[in-house]
Amino acid sequence: MTLRIGNASGFYGDRFDALREMLTGGELDVLTGDYLAELTMLILGRDRLKDPAAGYARTFLRQLEDCLGIAHERGVRVVTNAGGLNPAGLADAVRHLADRLGIPVRVAHVEGDDLTAAHPGSLAAHAYLGGFGIAACLREGADIVVTGRVTDAALVTGPAAAHFGWRETDYDRLAGAVVAGHVLECGAQATGGNYAFFRDGDVRRPGFPLAELHEDGSCVITKHPGTGGFVDVGTVTAQLLYETAGARYPGPDVTTRLDTVRLGQDGPDRVRIDGVRGEAPPPTLKVGLNKLGGFRNEVVFVLTGLDIEAKAALVREQLEPALGKVADVRWELARTDRPDASTEETASALLRLVVRDPDQETVGRALSGEAVELALASYPGFHVLAPPGKGSPYGVFEDVYVPHGGVDHVAVLHDGRRIPVPPAHDTAVLDDVPEPPLSEPPAPGPTRLAPLGLVAGARSGDKGGNANVGVWARTDDAWRWLAHELTAERFQQLIPESRELNVTRHLLPHLRALNFVVEGILGAGVAAQHRFDPQAKALGEWLRSRHLDIPEALL
């Protein structure tokens, strides 16, 4: 008995026609849509400030208007976290849509994640719920289930638990579904999107992934026939490493042992996942707090031609008196210029000034005016990429934790009945897994200074203020070298801005992978825009571009 679960959205703003593509492209039992991220919750929180009836992903409604009839005709159930901060509001909106279209569907929603009232000063405070509220809705006949903040993988564990009748203590099965859900959650990232070795296939328009789940928790990751992109062990490995850390991957339903995951190519565009083991979940639930952190402004000065360093020093000295009252001032000089350049753009460097302060006026028009007034009184060739503005609000993200019993997890059915979802039956405190033994390093031989990316892939992402960089080898010989060469200390040498931060390395030998967690590199999270790449999306590609002495036998 196989349950086919597809995904049609990896974020709020993903490809609009993916819902139709997934519904019409092949067989499905369940279609999921993941619309939420840390930044999305902040955006929806600001929406709700303007309109208390808002707070959900309106894109989903527009997609559903085009596709609700198709889903109904094909018997495909739809499960989505597009409810955001207002799942009841979105559920009502879907009912109104269905009535208007004359399509008889049963719409249920899950609530209990909203803890904002318990955290004064937060714009949004939401617990990451598991999948059993979704399962309760589906078991009671829901055609569409809308949630707020659940874990991304819950969109798969819920339907799987409902379909196969899994209990809360079926940890291995649930862990298998978590792995499937984690692979699906970011959509086309599992089918060649954002993939280190993207030239292995045609990724101009990758299709969206689906999982063929089995009762024992194993699955096959694939995609609809005829869609773009490709699915292989590498694309699945990359997504498994995305925004994870060590061997234990905690969640509200189960702690998944990523060190037990086995991958195997099962045919063209088919990757089998099995062997996954699970443990009791941790005793607490993660709660994401989104707050307004103050106001920020920025201006990017263009420095062209000769004397780049001196020009940067001049404008910094000129603005220094105006910056004395600002709480946080950051200057960054990007040497994008080249000597004897053939275009003005390639002869230019960028000097970026970012300021933050609790007071909008401090970083607003007064500071903007100081920068603009330099237009005829600073370095030769003075100009900026865009005029600075009045200062815009920025957010900060923080994790806190509450006991499982600290939320009222409830499935609200289409007929108004409310089914409480009990907290986890058993829990276990997370402990570090002992580091597995390494194979012997390769025999000494000639080496060549070359980019790491010639022998290893990488994918990176954000978790609050931390970044993770997953690095994997494509062959056993490359893994033996990589595991010995790329230590946490070597990582810090290659990524200089991590040298003063705590970097932890985790080994996942079955995936031939290392996962590095860099604490604090993203400041207070993506909404704070702490660095040039605020979500660390390209941190892994920077690492792959760094040069090491690599054995010639691997090149």
C-alpha positions as CSV (number, residue, x, y, z in Angstrom):
1,M,0.0,0.0,0.0
2,T,1.6,3.2,-1.2
3,L,0.7,6.8,-0.3
4,R,1.7,9.3,-3.0
5,I,2.4,12.8,-1.5
6,G,3.5,15.7,-3.6
7,N,4.5,19.2,-2.8
8,A,3.6,22.4,-4.8
9,S,5.2,25.1,-2.7
10,G,8.4,25.6,-0.9
11,F,7.9,29.2,0.3
12,Y,5.5,32.1,0.1
13,G,6.1,33.3,-3.4
14,D,7.0,30.0,-5.1
15,R,5.9,29.2,-8.6
16,F,2.2,30.0,-8.9
17,D,1.2,27.3,-11.4
18,A,2.9,24.5,-9.5
19,L,-0.4,23.5,-7.8
20,R,-2.1,22.9,-11.2
21,E,1.1,21.2,-12.5
22,M,1.2,18.7,-9.6
23,L,-2.6,18.0,-9.8
24,T,-2.6,17.3,-13.5
25,G,0.8,15.8,-14.0
26,G,0.3,12.4,-12.5
27,E,-1.2,10.4,-9.7
28,L,-1.4,11.8,-6.2
29,D,-3.2,11.1,-3.0
30,V,-2.2,14.2,-1.1
31,L,-0.8,17.5,-2.2
32,T,1.0,19.7,0.3
33,G,2.1,23.3,0.2
34,D,4.7,24.9,2.5
35,Y,4.4,28.6,2.7
36,L,6.0,29.5,6.0
37,A,9.5,30.5,7.1
38,E,10.9,32.6,9.9
39,L,10.7,35.7,7.7
40,T,7.2,34.8,6.4
41,M,5.9,34.8,10.0
42,L,7.2,38.3,10.4
43,I,5.7,39.5,7.2
44,L,2.3,38.0,8.1
45,G,2.5,39.5,11.5
46,R,2.9,43.0,10.0
47,D,0.0,42.2,7.7
48,R,-2.1,41.4,10.8
49,L,-1.2,44.7,12.4
50,K,-2.9,46.5,9.4
51,D,-5.8,44.1,9.2
52,P,-6.8,41.7,12.0
53,A,-8.5,39.4,9.5
54,A,-5.3,39.0,7.5
55,G,-2.3,36.8,8.6
56,Y,-2.5,34.0,6.0
57,A,-0.9,33.4,2.6
58,R,-3.4,34.9,0.2
59,T,-1.5,33.4,-2.8
60,F,-2.8,29.9,-1.8
61,L,-6.4,31.1,-2.2
62,R,-5.7,32.4,-5.7
63,Q,-4.0,29.1,-6.6
64,L,-6.9,27.1,-5.2
65,E,-9.5,29.1,-7.1
66,D,-8.0,27.7,-10.3
67,C,-7.5,24.2,-9.0
68,L,-10.1,23.3,-6.4
69,G,-12.3,21.6,-9.0
70,I,-9.4,19.5,-10.3
71,A,-8.4,18.4,-6.7
72,H,-12.0,17.4,-6.0
73,E,-12.4,15.5,-9.3
74,R,-9.2,13.5,-8.7
75,G,-9.8,12.9,-5.0
76,V,-6.6,14.6,-4.0
77,R,-6.5,15.9,-0.5
78,V,-4.7,19.2,0.1
79,V,-2.7,19.9,3.3
80,T,-1.0,23.3,3.7
81,N,0.5,25.6,6.4
82,A,-0.7,28.6,4.4
83,G,-2.9,29.5,7.4
84,G,0.1,31.2,8.9
85,L,-1.1,33.4,11.8
86,N,-4.8,32.9,11.0
87,P,-5.6,29.3,10.0
88,A,-9.3,29.7,11.0
89,G,-9.5,32.7,8.7
90,L,-8.0,30.9,5.7
91,A,-10.3,27.9,6.4
92,D,-13.3,30.1,6.3
93,A,-12.0,31.8,3.1
94,V,-11.6,28.4,1.5
95,R,-15.2,27.4,2.4
96,H,-16.5,30.7,0.9
97,L,-14.5,30.0,-2.2
98,A,-15.8,26.4,-2.5
99,D,-19.4,27.6,-2.0
100,R,-19.0,30.2,-4.7
101,L,-17.6,27.6,-7.1
102,G,-20.2,25.1,-6.2
103,I,-17.6,22.4,-5.1
104,P,-18.5,20.3,-2.1
105,V,-15.4,20.1,0.0
106,R,-14.8,19.6,3.7
107,V,-12.4,22.1,5.1
108,A,-10.7,21.6,8.5
109,H,-8.0,23.5,10.3
110,V,-5.4,23.0,13.1
111,E,-4.9,25.5,15.8
112,G,-3.0,25.9,19.1
113,D,0.3,27.1,17.9
114,D,-0.3,30.8,18.6
115,L,1.4,31.8,21.9
116,T,1.7,35.5,21.1
117,A,-0.4,36.5,24.2
118,A,2.1,34.7,26.4
119,H,5.1,36.6,25.0
120,P,4.4,40.3,25.4
121,G,6.4,42.4,22.9
122,S,6.3,39.8,20.2
123,L,4.7,40.5,16.9
124,A,4.2,36.7,16.5
125,A,5.1,33.8,18.8
126,H,4.2,30.4,17.4
127,A,5.0,26.8,18.5
128,Y,6.1,24.3,15.9
129,L,3.3,21.6,16.1
130,G,3.6,18.1,14.8
131,G,1.4,16.2,12.4
132,F,-1.2,14.5,14.6
133,G,-3.6,17.4,14.4
134,I,-3.5,17.1,10.6
135,A,-4.0,13.3,10.9
136,A,-7.1,13.9,13.1
137,C,-8.6,16.2,10.4
138,L,-7.9,13.7,7.7
139,R,-9.3,10.7,9.6
140,E,-12.5,12.6,10.1
141,G,-12.9,13.1,6.4
142,A,-11.4,16.5,5.6
143,D,-10.6,17.2,2.0
144,I,-8.5,20.3,2.8
145,V,-6.5,20.9,6.0
146,V,-5.2,24.3,6.8
147,T,-2.6,24.8,9.6
148,G,-0.6,27.6,11.1
149,R,2.9,27.0,12.3
150,V,3.6,23.3,12.1
151,T,7.0,21.8,11.3
152,D,7.5,21.6,7.6
153,A,7.7,17.8,7.8
154,A,4.4,17.6,9.7
155,L,2.7,18.2,6.3
156,V,3.8,14.7,5.4
157,T,3.8,12.9,8.8
158,G,0.2,13.9,9.4
159,P,-1.2,12.4,6.1
160,A,1.1,9.3,6.5
161,A,-0.1,8.7,10.1
162,A,-3.7,9.0,9.1
163,H,-3.4,6.8,6.0
164,F,-1.4,4.0,7.6
165,G,-2.9,4.2,11.1
166,W,0.4,4.9,12.8
167,R,0.5,5.5,16.5
168,E,2.4,8.3,18.4
169,T,5.1,5.7,19.4
170,D,5.7,4.4,15.9
171,Y,9.0,6.3,15.9
172,D,10.8,4.5,13.1
173,R,7.8,4.9,10.7
174,L,7.3,8.6,11.7
175,A,11.1,9.3,11.3
176,G,10.9,7.9,7.8
177,A,8.0,10.3,7.0
178,V,10.0,13.2,8.6
179,V,12.9,12.4,6.2
180,A,10.4,12.3,3.2
181,G,8.8,15.5,4.4
182,H,12.2,17.3,4.8
183,V,13.1,16.3,1.2
184,L,9.8,17.6,-0.2
185,E,9.4,20.8,1.9
186,C,11.6,23.0,-0.3
187,G,10.0,22.0,-3.5
188,A,12.3,22.1,-6.5
189,Q,15.4,22.0,-4.3
190,A,14.9,18.2,-4.4
191,T,14.7,18.1,-8.2
192,G,17.8,20.0,-9.2
193,G,17.0,23.5,-8.0
194,N,19.8,25.4,-6.2
195,Y,21.9,22.2,-6.7
196,A,25.7,22.4,-6.6
197,F,26.1,20.1,-9.6
198,F,23.3,21.7,-11.6
199,R,25.0,21.0,-14.9
200,D,24.2,17.3,-14.4
201,G,20.8,17.9,-15.9
202,D,18.3,20.4,-17.4
203,V,17.2,22.6,-14.4
204,R,15.8,25.5,-16.4
205,R,12.3,24.7,-15.0
206,P,12.6,21.8,-12.5
207,G,9.4,20.0,-11.6
208,F,8.2,19.6,-8.0
209,P,8.9,16.5,-6.0
210,L,6.7,13.7,-4.7
211,A,7.2,10.8,-2.3
212,E,5.9,7.3,-2.6
213,L,5.5,6.4,1.1
214,H,5.2,2.9,2.4
215,E,3.7,1.6,5.6
216,D,7.1,0.8,7.1
217,G,8.2,4.5,6.7
218,S,10.4,3.9,3.7
219,C,9.8,5.9,0.5
220,V,10.9,6.7,-3.0
221,I,11.5,10.3,-4.0
222,T,10.5,11.1,-7.5
223,K,8.7,13.6,-9.7
224,H,5.9,13.6,-12.3
225,P,6.9,12.2,-15.8
226,G,7.9,14.9,-18.3
227,T,8.6,17.6,-15.8
228,G,12.0,19.3,-15.7
229,G,15.0,18.8,-13.4
230,F,16.2,15.5,-12.1
231,V,16.2,13.4,-8.9
232,D,19.3,11.5,-7.9
233,V,21.1,10.6,-4.8
234,G,22.9,14.0,-4.9
235,T,19.8,16.2,-5.1
236,V,18.2,14.2,-2.2
237,T,21.4,14.4,-0.1
238,A,21.7,18.1,-0.6
239,Q,18.1,18.7,0.6
240,L,18.6,16.3,3.6
241,L,21.5,18.5,4.7
242,Y,19.6,21.7,4.3
243,E,18.9,23.5,7.6
244,T,19.8,20.5,9.7
245,A,22.6,19.9,12.1
246,G,23.7,16.6,13.8
247,A,22.7,13.0,13.8
248,R,19.6,13.7,15.9
249,Y,17.0,15.9,14.1
250,P,14.4,16.8,16.8
251,G,10.7,17.4,16.1
252,P,7.4,17.4,18.0
253,D,6.5,13.9,16.8
254,V,9.8,12.1,16.8
255,T,13.6,12.7,16.9
256,T,14.9,11.4,13.6
257,R,18.3,9.8,13.4
258,L,19.8,11.3,10.3
259,D,22.8,9.0,10.7
260,T,20.6,6.0,9.9
261,V,19.3,7.3,6.5
262,R,20.2,5.1,3.5
263,L,19.8,6.4,0.0
264,G,19.9,4.4,-3.2
265,Q,19.2,5.2,-6.9
266,D,16.0,3.2,-7.8
267,G,15.9,4.1,-11.5
268,P,15.8,7.3,-13.5
269,D,14.5,10.1,-11.3
270,R,13.8,7.7,-8.4
271,V,15.7,7.7,-5.1
272,R,14.9,5.1,-2.4
273,I,15.1,6.1,1.3
274,D,15.1,3.4,3.9
275,G,16.7,2.3,7.2
276,V,15.6,5.5,9.0
277,R,15.3,5.1,12.8
278,G,13.5,7.3,15.2
279,E,13.4,8.0,18.9
280,A,11.0,9.7,21.3
281,P,10.7,13.5,20.7
282,P,12.4,16.0,23.1
283,P,10.3,17.1,26.1
284,T,9.8,20.6,24.7
285,L,8.4,22.3,21.6
286,K,10.3,25.0,19.8
287,V,8.6,28.4,19.7
288,G,9.6,31.0,17.2
289,L,9.4,34.6,18.4
290,N,9.3,37.4,15.9
291,K,9.8,40.9,17.1
292,L,10.3,44.3,15.6
293,G,14.0,45.1,16.4
294,G,14.0,48.8,15.4
295,F,14.8,50.6,12.1
296,R,17.5,50.2,9.5
297,N,18.8,52.2,6.6
298,E,21.5,51.7,4.1
299,V,23.4,53.4,1.3
300,V,25.8,51.8,-1.2
301,F,28.5,54.2,-2.4
302,V,30.1,53.4,-5.8
303,L,33.9,53.8,-5.9
304,T,35.4,53.7,-9.3
305,G,38.9,53.5,-10.7
306,L,42.0,54.3,-8.7
307,D,42.6,54.9,-4.9
308,I,39.6,52.7,-3.9
309,E,40.8,52.3,-0.2
310,A,41.5,56.1,0.1
311,K,38.1,57.0,-1.4
312,A,36.4,54.6,1.1
313,A,38.3,56.2,4.0
314,L,37.3,59.7,2.9
315,V,33.6,59.1,2.8
316,R,33.7,57.2,6.2
317,E,35.5,60.2,7.8
318,Q,33.0,62.6,6.3
319,L,30.0,60.7,7.7
320,E,31.5,59.8,11.1
321,P,30.0,62.9,12.9
322,A,26.5,62.0,11.7
323,L,26.9,58.4,12.9
324,G,27.8,59.1,16.5
325,K,24.3,58.6,17.9
326,V,23.5,55.5,15.9
327,A,23.2,52.3,17.9
328,D,24.7,50.0,15.2
329,V,26.9,51.0,12.3
330,R,28.4,48.6,9.8
331,W,30.7,49.4,6.8
332,E,31.6,46.8,4.2
333,L,33.8,47.4,1.2
334,A,33.3,44.8,-1.6
335,R,36.3,44.9,-4.0
336,T,34.4,44.1,-7.1
337,D,36.8,46.3,-9.2
338,R,39.4,45.0,-11.6
339,P,42.5,46.8,-12.8
340,D,42.5,48.3,-16.3
341,A,38.8,47.3,-16.6
342,S,37.0,47.4,-20.0
343,T,33.7,48.6,-18.5
344,E,32.9,51.2,-15.8
345,E,31.0,48.7,-13.7
346,T,33.9,46.3,-13.5
347,A,36.2,49.2,-12.6
348,S,34.0,49.9,-9.5
349,A,33.9,48.7,-5.9
350,L,30.9,49.0,-3.6
351,L,31.1,50.6,-0.1
352,R,28.0,49.6,1.9
353,L,26.8,51.4,5.0
354,V,24.1,49.8,7.1
355,V,22.8,51.5,10.2
356,R,20.3,50.3,12.8
357,D,18.7,52.1,15.7
358,P,15.5,51.9,17.9
359,D,14.6,55.4,16.7
360,Q,13.5,55.8,13.1
361,E,14.6,59.4,12.9
362,T,18.1,58.6,14.0
363,V,18.6,56.4,10.9
364,G,16.1,58.2,8.7
365,R,16.0,61.4,6.8
366,A,18.6,63.2,8.9
367,L,21.2,60.5,8.1
368,S,20.0,60.2,4.5
369,G,20.5,63.9,4.1
370,E,24.0,63.8,5.4
371,A,24.9,61.1,2.7
372,V,23.2,63.0,-0.1
373,E,24.8,66.3,0.8
374,L,28.2,64.7,0.0
375,A,27.3,64.4,-3.7
376,L,29.5,67.4,-4.7
377,A,31.9,67.4,-1.8
378,S,33.5,63.9,-1.5
379,Y,35.6,61.5,-3.5
380,P,35.9,61.9,-7.3
381,G,33.2,60.0,-9.2
382,F,30.8,60.1,-6.2
383,H,27.5,58.3,-6.8
384,V,25.3,55.8,-5.0
385,L,23.3,52.8,-6.2
386,A,20.0,54.3,-5.0
387,P,19.0,57.3,-2.8
388,P,18.8,56.3,0.9
389,G,15.3,56.3,2.3
390,K,13.6,57.2,5.6
391,G,14.5,54.1,7.5
392,S,12.5,50.9,7.5
393,P,11.5,48.5,10.3
394,Y,13.4,45.3,10.7
395,G,12.7,42.1,12.7
396,V,14.6,39.8,15.0
397,F,14.0,36.1,15.5
398,E,14.5,34.1,18.7
399,D,13.9,30.5,19.8
400,V,12.3,29.7,23.1
401,Y,10.9,26.3,24.3
402,V,7.8,25.2,26.1
403,P,6.6,21.8,27.4
404,H,4.5,19.7,25.1
405,G,1.5,20.3,27.4
406,G,2.0,24.1,27.1
407,V,0.0,24.3,23.9
408,D,-3.6,23.5,23.1
409,H,-3.2,21.5,19.9
410,V,-6.7,21.1,18.4
411,A,-8.1,19.8,15.2
412,V,-11.1,21.8,14.2
413,L,-13.3,19.8,11.8
414,H,-15.5,21.0,8.9
415,D,-18.6,20.5,11.1
416,G,-17.2,22.6,14.0
417,R,-16.2,19.7,16.2
418,R,-13.0,20.2,18.1
419,I,-10.6,17.2,18.7
420,P,-7.9,17.8,21.2
421,V,-4.5,16.4,20.2
422,P,-2.7,15.0,23.3
423,P,1.0,15.9,23.9
424,A,3.7,13.4,23.1
425,H,3.3,10.1,25.0
426,D,7.0,9.7,25.8
427,T,9.9,12.1,25.5
428,A,13.6,11.9,25.7
429,V,16.2,14.6,26.4
430,L,18.5,15.1,23.4
431,D,22.0,13.9,23.9
432,D,24.9,14.2,21.4
433,V,25.6,11.1,19.4
434,P,29.1,9.8,19.8
435,E,31.2,10.7,16.8
436,P,31.4,7.7,14.4
437,P,34.9,6.3,13.6
438,L,36.4,7.5,10.3
439,S,37.8,5.3,7.6
440,E,41.6,5.5,7.0
441,P,42.6,8.6,5.0
442,P,43.8,8.0,1.4
443,A,47.4,7.1,0.9
444,P,49.7,10.0,0.4
445,G,50.2,11.1,-3.2
446,P,50.5,14.1,-5.4
447,T,48.1,17.0,-4.8
448,R,46.9,20.0,-6.7
449,L,45.7,23.4,-5.4
450,A,42.1,23.4,-6.6
451,P,38.5,24.5,-5.6
452,L,36.8,22.2,-3.0
453,G,33.7,22.2,-5.3
454,L,35.5,20.0,-7.8
455,V,35.1,17.0,-5.4
456,A,32.3,18.0,-3.0
457,G,28.8,19.5,-3.1
458,A,27.4,21.9,-0.5
459,R,24.1,23.4,0.5
460,S,23.6,26.0,3.2
461,G,20.8,27.8,5.0
462,D,19.6,29.6,8.1
463,K,18.2,28.7,11.5
464,G,17.6,31.9,13.4
465,G,21.0,33.5,13.9
466,N,22.9,30.4,13.0
467,A,23.8,29.0,9.6
468,N,24.5,25.4,8.5
469,V,26.6,24.3,5.7
470,G,26.2,20.7,4.6
471,V,29.1,19.3,2.5
472,W,29.0,15.9,0.8
473,A,31.3,13.8,-1.4
474,R,30.2,12.0,-4.5
475,T,32.5,9.0,-4.1
476,D,33.8,6.8,-1.3
477,D,37.4,7.9,-2.0
478,A,36.5,11.6,-1.9
479,W,34.6,11.0,1.3
480,R,37.7,9.5,3.0
481,W,39.7,12.5,2.0
482,L,37.0,15.1,2.9
483,A,36.2,13.6,6.3
484,H,39.9,14.0,7.4
485,E,40.6,17.3,5.6
486,L,37.6,19.5,6.3
487,T,37.7,19.8,10.1
488,A,35.9,22.6,11.9
489,E,39.3,24.4,12.2
490,R,39.9,24.1,8.4
491,F,36.4,25.4,7.8
492,Q,37.2,28.5,9.9
493,Q,40.4,29.0,7.9
494,L,38.4,28.9,4.6
495,I,35.5,31.1,5.9
496,P,37.3,33.9,7.7
497,E,34.1,35.5,9.2
498,S,33.5,32.3,11.1
499,R,36.9,32.4,12.9
500,E,35.6,34.2,16.0
501,L,32.4,32.1,16.1
502,N,31.6,28.7,17.4
503,V,31.7,26.1,14.6
504,T,30.5,22.6,15.2
505,R,31.1,19.7,12.8
506,H,28.8,16.8,12.5
507,L,29.6,13.6,10.6
508,L,27.0,11.6,8.6
509,P,29.0,8.8,7.0
510,H,26.0,7.0,5.4
511,L,25.4,10.2,3.4
512,R,29.2,10.8,2.9
513,A,28.5,14.1,4.4
514,L,29.6,16.7,7.0
515,N,27.3,19.3,8.5
516,F,28.8,22.5,9.9
517,V,26.8,24.8,12.2
518,V,28.1,28.3,12.5
519,E,26.6,30.0,15.5
520,G,25.7,33.7,15.4
521,I,26.9,34.4,11.9
522,L,23.4,35.7,11.0
523,G,22.9,37.9,14.0
524,A,19.3,38.1,15.0
525,G,18.0,36.2,12.0
526,V,17.2,36.9,8.4
527,A,14.9,39.8,9.0
528,A,17.7,41.7,10.7
529,Q,19.8,41.5,7.5
530,H,23.0,41.1,9.5
531,R,25.2,40.2,6.6
532,F,25.4,40.5,2.8
533,D,23.8,37.1,2.4
534,P,21.3,37.2,5.3
535,Q,20.0,33.6,4.9
536,A,23.4,32.1,4.2
537,K,22.0,30.7,1.0
538,A,25.4,31.0,-0.8
539,L,27.7,30.3,2.1
540,G,28.1,26.7,0.8
541,E,29.0,27.9,-2.7
542,W,31.6,30.3,-1.2
543,L,33.1,27.3,0.6
544,R,33.2,25.3,-2.6
545,S,35.1,28.0,-4.3
546,R,37.9,28.0,-1.8
547,H,41.1,26.3,-2.8
548,L,42.7,23.4,-1.0
549,D,45.5,20.9,-1.8
550,I,43.3,18.1,-3.2
551,P,44.7,14.6,-4.2
552,E,45.2,14.5,-7.9
553,A,43.5,11.0,-7.9
554,L,40.2,12.7,-7.0
555,L,40.4,15.4,-9.7
